[in-house]
Amino acid sequence: MWEIDDTCIDCDVARQLAPGTVVRSAGRSVLARQPAGPQEHRALEQAAVACPVQSIRLGGRRVGTDPFPLRLDGEVHLCGHTSARTFGANAYLVGRPEGNLLVDTPRWSSAVADAYERGGGIAHILLTHRDHTAHAERFARHFGARVWIHEGDLDAAPYADGVLRGTSPVEVLPGVVAHPVPGHTRGSTVYVVDERYCFTGDTLYWSRAAQDLDVFETVVWHSRPELIASLLRLARRARFGWVLPGHGDRCHLPADELHERLLGLVARMRARAPRPVDITEVAW
């Protein structure tokens, strides 16, 4: 029998990976029911390995099979192995002929690093903001990878050697454009790869409750007005068909539709009153 113990930190990772069986109740993830078939069983295995505190177990034991990195589309993979130090933030592995990318990082372990070695190593680590830097230095040292971060959050990763400045987009690698989006933090950045994949960190996500693009209003640490301005710049400067966040659901829609939804989000944020900063009020 599957179970989720009371060490759960309510990070949402399990609900993203196993939405058919894991739900939120009383501020934590719980099993709505046991899996109905092989597909739901595999989804729970993925959630168990991805869980930052390993609170999901089968028959009282941790799941041994590691499904990560998990292909999402093309050469874009979900890393799994999230960390409690980043509150279960998702990271992504992107295969590139000029050298593979990590967008933020999973929890460090030699087993995870070995898996990346077998896939060609890591050449660049793209950090979206200060909250997701916990394991970046360890991965960078191991792979000799270049680390990118915006100057506004550089104090959280002083070892970074690719420092972004200002608010203009920068092509950091062929087909990889960094868009500074101050708001959630002073140095928040999203990365758009091949005009298709937008890795958004904590700036933007797909809300399963609203079934639309949204932001985590109650954890805008730096500036809500700057976040609104950043989202509008992003809508004007970039096109993409995937939203791949650190927290919250991913989505894949036609680029024109995502563009209109992003403009709609800007309009909604302008119309609604600010909410107090309160991490306990995060809505998924």
Secondary structure, 3 states (H helix, E strand, C coil): CEEECCCCCCCCHHHHHCCCCEEEECCEEEECCCCCCHHHHHHHHHHHHHCCCCCEEECCECCCCCCCCEEEECCEEECCCCCHHHCCCCCEEECCCCCCEEECCCCCCHHHHHHHHHCCCCCEEECCCHHHCCCHHHHHHHHCCEEEEEHHHHHHCCCCCEEECCCCCEEEECCEEEEECCCCCCCCEEEEECCCEEEEECCCEEECCCCEEECCHHHCCCCHHHHHHHHHHHHHHCCCCEEEECCCECEECCHHHHHHHHHHHHHHHHHCCCCCCCHHHCCC
